[in-house]
Amino acid sequence: MSEEFDFNDDEILDDETSDEEENDWTLKESLESDPNSSVRTTILEKNSMIGLLSIRSAADGAAICKVDPREAFPSLKIYDDPDLARQWFAKAIRTSVQRGWRVLYDGLPLEG
C-alpha cells in the first residue's frame, strides 16, 4: 500500500475467510440497510492522478474504502467503532494533503 494515503497493509482484509470477516459481512449488510447511515466521499488529485477515500458509517460500525491509482485494487477496512473510523478518515485526508494531494471534492457522494 502507498504511504501517501496512510493505510496499513496489515489492516486490509485478505482473501481468506475468517470469523472476523464473517462479522464484517454482517456489518456490511447492516450499513447497507440502515436508513440512518451516512456516507462521505473525498476525491483527491496529485500529479494528474485521482484518488478516492470514502466512509460509510452507522451506529454499529463503519467501512472505509480507498482507491489509489497506483494500486491494482481498492482497499476496504471495516471498523466496529464508527467514531474510530471517522477519526482515521480525517487523519488520512490530513496526511494526504500534507504529502501533496489536493482535495477536489469532500462531501456527499455525487449521484446522477
C-alpha positions in Angstrom: 0.0 0.0 0.0 1.1 3.5 -0.6 2.1 5.6 2.3 0.5 8.6 0.6 -2.9 7.6 1.9 -1.5 6.4 5.2 -3.2 3.0 5.0 -1.7 0.0 6.8 -1.4 -3.3 4.8 -1.9 -5.3 8.0 -5.3 -3.8 8.4 -6.6 -4.8 5.0 -8.9 -7.8 4.6 -7.3 -10.7 2.8 -8.8 -13.4 0.6 -9.1 -16.0 3.4 -12.4 -16.1 5.2 -12.3 -16.0 9.0 -14.9 -15.5 11.7 -13.9 -11.8 11.9 -14.5 -11.4 8.2 -17.9 -13.1 8.5 -18.8 -10.5 11.1 -17.5 -7.8 8.7 -20.1 -9.0 6.2 -22.8 -8.8 8.8 -21.7 -5.2 9.4 -21.7 -4.5 5.7 -25.3 -5.7 5.5 -26.1 -3.5 8.5 -24.5 -0.5 6.8 -26.4 -1.0 3.6 -29.8 -1.5 5.3 -29.5 1.3 8.0 -31.5 4.3 6.8 -29.5 6.5 9.3 -26.1 5.5 7.8 -24.1 8.4 6.4 -21.7 8.5 3.5 -18.8 10.9 2.9 -16.6 10.9 -0.2 -13.3 12.7 -0.7 -11.7 12.9 -4.2 -8.0 13.8 -4.2 -5.6 14.8 -7.0 -1.8 14.7 -7.3 0.3 14.8 -10.4 -2.6 14.1 -12.7 -3.7 11.1 -10.5 -7.1 10.9 -9.0 -7.6 9.1 -5.6 -10.7 8.5 -3.6 -11.5 8.0 0.1 -15.0 7.1 1.2 -16.6 6.3 4.5 -19.9 4.8 5.3 -20.9 4.8 8.9 -23.8 3.6 11.0 -24.5 3.2 14.8 -22.8 -0.2 14.9 -19.8 0.3 12.7 -18.2 1.8 9.6 -16.4 1.0 6.4 -13.7 3.0 4.7 -12.8 2.4 1.1 -9.6 3.8 -0.5 -8.9 3.9 -4.2 -5.3 4.7 -5.0 -4.5 4.9 -8.7 -1.1 3.3 -8.1 -2.7 0.2 -6.7 -4.4 -2.7 -8.7 -7.4 -2.9 -6.4 -9.3 -0.7 -3.9 -8.8 -1.3 -0.2 -11.6 -1.8 2.3 -11.3 -1.5 6.1 -14.2 -2.4 8.4 -14.4 -0.8 11.9 -16.6 -1.8 14.8 -16.4 1.7 16.2 -17.7 4.4 13.9 -16.0 7.2 15.9 -12.6 5.5 15.4 -13.4 5.2 11.7 -14.2 8.9 11.4 -11.0 9.8 13.2 -8.9 7.6 10.9 -10.7 9.0 7.9 -10.0 12.6 8.9 -6.3 11.7 9.7 -6.0 10.0 6.3 -7.2 13.2 4.5 -4.9 15.5 6.5 -1.9 13.2 5.9 -2.6 13.0 2.2 -2.8 16.8 1.9 0.5 17.1 3.8 2.0 14.7 1.2 0.9 16.9 -1.7 -2.5 15.6 -2.6 -5.2 18.3 -3.2 -8.8 17.8 -2.2 -11.0 18.2 -5.2 -14.3 17.2 -3.5 -15.3 16.4 0.0 -18.9 15.7 0.9 -21.9 13.5 0.0 -21.4 11.1 -2.9 -22.4 12.7 -6.2 -25.2 10.9 -8.0 -26.9 11.4 -11.3 
